[in-house]
Amino acid sequence: MTESTDSARPPEDLPDDRHRVFLVVVDDSEEMQVAMRFACLRAKNTGGRVALLYVQEPAEFHHWLGVGELIQHERREEAEARLSDLSSRAQEISGTMPILIVREGKRGEELLKLLDEDRSISIVVLAASTDTEGPGPIINYMMKQGATSMRVPLTIVPGSLSDEEVAKLT
């Protein structure tokens, strides 16, 4: 008896649709909300899950150790509050609790490190800035530094999409 192989099955290091994780990089921009909505609806419609990455910039104040630690503690509290708020909305839209990730460093570098470390992430979703100065710093970084080393697709959605337009696309 021979075993049949399923040619539609993804390679072992790539998740199938039931385990697809859509990663959104959290920042304070309005367009990030569009990226999150897109990722949440794609996850809901494909049985996947959303992950939210919040990257804290390292504290630059090193004169007094206690002050640096206080700044880091305050930043950590801000990150947790922001992720708590976004987590509730993401769960509301996608129907599942998102994966929450907090890292310290530079956004682009930490995103690439996370993609190398976490094989469950299958798609990165970013929204382009509505500003005329360009698509935004993380997209610029990914196009210059990360494009050759990324192992997953990068989905860039227009940051000006309405909720209705995002729903139609997903």
C-alpha positions in Angstrom: 0.0 0.0 0.0 1.4 3.4 -0.9 0.8 6.6 0.9 -0.7 9.5 -1.0 0.8 12.9 -0.6 -1.1 16.1 -0.6 0.6 18.4 -3.0 -1.6 21.3 -1.7 -0.1 21.0 1.7 2.3 23.7 2.6 5.9 22.9 3.5 6.4 22.1 7.2 7.9 25.4 8.1 4.9 27.4 6.6 1.6 27.3 8.5 -1.5 26.2 6.7 -4.7 28.3 6.5 -6.0 27.0 9.9 -2.9 28.2 11.6 -2.2 31.4 9.7 -0.9 34.2 12.0 -1.3 37.8 10.7 1.2 40.1 12.4 0.5 43.8 12.8 3.2 46.2 14.0 1.6 48.6 16.6 2.3 52.3 16.5 0.3 55.4 17.1 -0.6 56.1 13.5 -4.2 56.1 12.2 -3.2 53.8 9.4 -2.2 51.1 11.9 -5.9 50.8 12.7 -6.5 50.0 9.0 -3.8 47.3 9.1 -5.2 45.8 12.2 -8.8 45.7 10.9 -7.5 44.1 7.6 -5.5 41.5 9.6 -8.4 40.8 11.9 -10.9 40.3 9.1 -8.5 38.1 7.1 -7.9 36.0 10.2 -11.6 35.7 10.9 -12.3 34.7 7.3 -9.5 32.1 7.1 -9.7 30.7 10.6 -6.4 32.3 11.4 -5.2 34.5 14.3 -3.8 38.0 14.8 -0.6 38.9 16.6 0.2 42.4 17.7 3.8 43.5 18.0 4.6 46.5 20.2 8.2 47.6 20.1 9.5 50.0 22.8 12.4 52.2 21.8 15.2 51.8 24.4 15.6 54.5 26.9 18.4 57.0 26.0 18.8 58.4 29.5 21.7 56.7 31.1 23.0 59.3 33.5 21.2 57.8 36.5 20.3 54.2 36.5 17.1 54.8 38.6 15.8 57.4 36.1 16.5 55.0 33.2 14.7 52.2 35.0 11.7 54.5 35.7 11.5 55.5 32.1 11.5 51.8 31.0 8.9 50.9 33.6 6.6 53.8 32.3 7.1 52.7 28.7 6.3 49.1 29.6 3.0 50.3 31.3 2.2 52.4 28.2 2.8 49.3 26.0 0.6 47.1 28.1 -2.2 49.7 28.2 -2.0 50.2 24.4 -2.0 46.5 23.7 -4.9 45.9 26.1 -7.0 48.4 24.3 -6.0 47.0 20.8 -6.4 43.5 22.0 -10.1 44.1 23.0 -10.8 45.6 19.5 -8.9 42.8 17.7 -10.8 40.1 19.6 -14.1 41.9 18.8 -13.3 41.9 15.0 -11.6 38.6 14.6 -13.4 36.5 17.2 -10.2 35.3 18.8 -7.8 36.6 21.4 -4.7 38.0 19.6 -1.2 37.1 20.5 0.5 40.0 22.2 4.2 40.6 21.8 6.3 43.4 23.4 9.9 43.9 22.5 12.6 46.5 23.1 14.7 47.9 20.3 14.2 49.5 16.9 10.9 48.5 15.2 12.3 47.2 11.9 15.1 45.3 13.5 12.8 43.7 16.1 10.3 42.8 13.5 12.9 40.9 11.4 14.3 39.2 14.6 10.7 38.1 15.5 10.1 36.7 12.1 13.3 34.6 12.4 12.4 33.4 15.8 8.7 32.7 15.5 7.9 30.3 12.6 4.1 30.5 13.4 3.9 34.0 11.8 2.8 33.7 8.2 2.0 37.2 7.0 3.0 40.7 8.1 0.3 43.4 7.6 1.2 47.0 7.4 -0.8 50.1 6.2 0.8 52.8 4.1 0.8 56.3 5.5 -1.6 58.7 4.1 1.1 61.4 4.3 2.6 62.6 1.1 6.1 62.1 2.4 6.1 58.4 1.8 4.6 55.1 2.9 6.0 55.3 6.5 9.2 54.4 8.3 8.5 50.7 8.9 7.5 50.1 5.3 10.6 52.0 4.1 12.8 50.0 6.4 11.2 46.7 5.3 11.6 47.6 1.6 15.3 48.5 2.0 16.6 46.2 4.8 14.1 43.5 5.2 13.0 42.6 1.7 15.8 40.2 1.1 15.6 38.5 4.4 11.9 38.1 5.0 10.5 34.6 4.9 6.8 35.6 4.8 4.8 37.9 2.6 4.4 41.5 3.5 0.9 42.8 2.8 0.7 46.6 2.5 -2.8 48.0 2.6 -3.6 51.7 1.8 -3.9 53.6 5.0 -6.9 55.6 3.7 -9.3 52.6 3.4 -12.6 52.9 5.1 -13.9 50.1 7.3 -16.3 49.1 4.5 -13.5 49.0 1.9 -11.4 46.8 4.2 -14.4 44.5 4.7 -14.8 44.2 0.9 -11.2 43.3 0.4 -11.0 40.7 3.1 
